[in-house]
Every structure is written in structure tokens, then in C-alpha cells.
Amino acid sequence: MKILDLENAIETALTALKAAGTVNAAEVINEPTATIKEIVSRLGARPPFVVAAYAGGGLRPLNLAAGIYLHQPEYVALVGVTRVRPATDTARDALHPIIADVMQALSGKKLGLDIEAIKFTGRISLVSWSRPLMIYGLTFSTEFKWKVSEEAS
């Protein structure tokens, strides 16, 4: 499996949120040096939006001679909203509904790939706040056997 296969599958899952009208834009990026401002500018969409960005991950050799590793990539879903919660939510509602929708779209899913089910690490943080835009970061990960030679093809 290629890393691009995983990123395409994540984007497909997030694009379903756009099709449902939950978000105005959904994208996956793999640009480690992109800033939040650059990402938001490139989207060109008004909130709410979701962008999944590669955040690194571990490699553990399984068979060095064959170039096979256990890859444990980690991603951050950046969810841009304009309110903490809609005014109709009650105080007992812990998450913004869009954050919950993003988690539901990915959590426990294999996305049709030979991977461990995606899991959220439990970290949800306020990454950026420039009124009225708030961007939350949700960290999620998976793992799979990765053959380096397949990536080049």
C-alpha cells in the first residue's frame, strides 16, 4: 500500500462531509512546512472546513532486506468553525457537532485499505483563534505494513 492511497481514502471520507453540507471544504495536505494561514488561504472557503495534514509517524523495521516497515502515520484534522457550539446546543454537549462528525467519519474505519482501524488519540486542541475563526486540531493515527519500493511506483 502507498501512503498516497491512505491520503486519498482519508480525503474521500472527509469529502463526504462536504457532500452532506456539514463543511464547505475538505482536503488532505502533505506539506509539513505549510502554516495555518497558508492552509486557510489556499482553501478559499468559508468555515466550517476540515483539512487533514500529515503530522509524522514512526517506522519500525519488519524485514530490512525486503524494505518492509510497520508505518504508524499520524495526522491532524484541522477543523475550522466560527462558534464554539451552535447556540441551540446545551451546556452538556461536549463537542462541536462538526468535530463529532469528523471523528465519526474516520474513527474505527479502515477506509477499504489494509490498515489498522483509524483511532483518535484523544487530543483535541484549539490550534488557532482569530475571531471569528477557531481552528481545532484532532490527532488520529493508524498503522500498516509499508514496502518502501512500492512508494516509488
N, C-alpha and C positions, 0 to 999 in steps of 0.2 A: 504494500500500500504506500502511496505517496502522501506527503504532507499536504500537497495541493488537494488531494481527494478529501481529506478531513476538512480543510478550509472551505471547499465548495459545499460540502454537506452541512457545515455549520451555517453558511450563508443561506442555503436553501431553507433550513429550519427557521432562520430569522426573517427571511423574506416572506414566509407565510404570515408573520405578524403584520407586515406591511399590507399584504393582500387582504387581511382581515380588518384593516383600518385601525389597528392598535397603535402603529407607529407610522410616521411619514417617510422614514428612510431606514434601511437595514443594509449593512455592509460588513465585510471582513477585510481587515487590512493586515499586511505583514511588513510593516515599515517601522522597525524599532526606534528610529530617531524622530518619528513624527510627533509633534506636540499636540496637545488637546486642541489648541486654537487652529492648527493646520487641519486637523481631522474634521472639526466642526465646519470650518470654512469650505473644505472640499465637498462635504456632503451637500451643501447648498439647500438644506431642508430645514424647515422649522421643527422644533420639538413637538411631539416626542420622537426620539430616534434611538436606534441601537447600533453600535459598532463593536464588533469583536476584534480584538487585537492580540496577536501572539505576544506572550509575556515570558517566553523562555521555557525551560524544562530540562529534565535530566535525561541522560543517555547511560544505559548500563549495558556493557558488552554481554551478549549471549553466545556468540560464535565469532570471534575476531577474524578467523581465517576466511569465513564466508561473508564478513562485513554485516552481520546481523546484530542489532541492538534492541533493547527494550527502550522505546522512546516514551517519555512521560511529559508531553507538552502541556503547558498551562496557558490559558487565555484569560483576558479580562473583557467582559461585556460592559461597554460604556453606554449607560442609559441616560439620555438627556431628557429632562422633563422641566416644566415651568412651575410646578407646585409640588410641595411635599406629598400631599394626597389630595384628591379631588374633595371639594367642600362637602360632598354627600357622604364621604366616609365617616365612620365613627372613630372615636379615640382608640377603640380596641383593635382597629385594623392596623397591623404592624407594618406592612409593606405597601408601597405604592403599587397599585394594580398592574402597572406596566412592568415593574420589576418582577412581580409574581408571574406575569405572562412570559417574560424572557426565561425565567427559571423553569417554568413548565415546558417551554418549547425545547429545552436542552437536557434538563436533569433526567438522569436514568436512561437516556437514549443512546443507541449505538449508531443511529443515522444510516442504517443499511451498510455499515462498514464492519470490518473485522477488528473491532476495538473494544476495550472495556467500556462499560456504560459511563457516560459523562457524569461527573459529580461536581457539585459546587463545594468549595472549601469552607463555606460558611462566612467568608469575609464579604461584607457589603460596606463600602466606604463612600463618603462624599469626596469625590476626586476634585471637583471644581465647582465654584459657585460664583457666578457673575450675574447678578439679578437681571432678568428673572430666571436665567438658565441655571439649573443644577444638574451636574453630571455625577451619577453614581457608578461605581465600579464593582462588578460582581466577578469574582475569580472562580474559574472552573477548569477542570483537567480531565484527562483520560490517559490511557497508555495502550501501546500496541507494539508488535514486532515490526521493526523498520530495517529494511535492507537498503543500505546506502546506494548500491548500484542501481536500484530501481528509480531512485530520485532523479538521476541524470537522464533517464529515458523519457 
